[in-house]
């Protein structure tokens, strides 16, 4: 096996272990916190704080990586995983509704999300140093791992209790750490040209210099408000149409499963197409998917609606990382990739706060109707921010 194939396989392991951990920290957050007695508003606040902290921490660390020679993604990831493990240990020690649990879960989400910002920087580092990784393939393997984790966790939680989740989180943190160590052994050394590009500005300077990219980020945040209203409160949506926690676990798995072909075959299917056009198409399908979920009257109808996960979330996810790499200089790569990922997190913050509050006061159908309207607005803004050129500073 060639070195590039080995690196792609190891990066697939990194992606798989991260998205399994994400399944615990975010996708099953409502299940865990509701199981401990939290209402929708309070768990929404916990999710919002965790996601907001992650959205701030990721770009801050990425800016540091871009500017400091002594700081790298490879060095930061073990420290982030160590803090994540401490948070999970606290959750195991305090399996009840209390301040320690709330604060530990906030930190668990934040540091989990920050790991992905560093994983994206590793992808850029490998590519820049001549070790090209097939990102769509590796991200597809991440979704496959998510499928397996969601199915297993749904069954275990339903048959045992929600207390299985922190234990699973600890095991997956160890898996992430092992994958990271194996991958970074193959990272080529930093070259002189790369060192010279370390002289870069702050996040705010980057945003001022890339105004069109800022428009894309703003629209993405609104689109992912709608997306995360569905994903973060999927248990509420599933119960509203007569389903159970186990049904939710299978629906989560189904969503991830339909993503996999698009991600695995992204380069083969769409390699010759303009990546900006693919992003615009993905934003349009986000609107259709959210509307289909809002109109679904039953669990089978939810499955049908989530077929649109493939041309929406999967297409966006496979396209946004190479799109950002194409349009933003390497000197700002960590900030750009982290900001793009953080907009999905910011959408989760907004969904957690606003949709959690709404679900305690109005129906699931009304909440989803609002999400559809926001998604339409966000998709329109995001499409205006997509640039067709390369290395744009518009």
Secondary structure, DSSP 8 states (H G I E B T S, - for coil): --HHHHHHHHHHHHHHHHHHHHIIIIITHHHHHHHTT--HHHHHHHHHHHHHHHHHHHHHHHHHHHH-TT--HHHHHHHHHHHHHHHHHHHHH--SSSHHHHHHHHHHHHHHHHHHHHHHHHHHHHHHTT----HHHHHHHHHHHHHHHHHHHHHHHHHS-TTHHHHHHHHHHHHHHHHHHHHHTT-----HHHHHTT----HHHHHHH-HHHHHHHHHHHHHHHHHHHHHHTHHHHHHHTT--HHHHHHHHHHHHHHHHHHHHTHHHHHTTS-HHHHHHHHHHHHHHHHHHHHH--SHHHHHHHGGGGIIIIIHHHHHHHHHHHHHS-GGGHHHHHHHHHHHHHHHHHHIIIIIHHHHTTS-HHHHHHHHHHHHHHHHHHHHHH--SSSS---
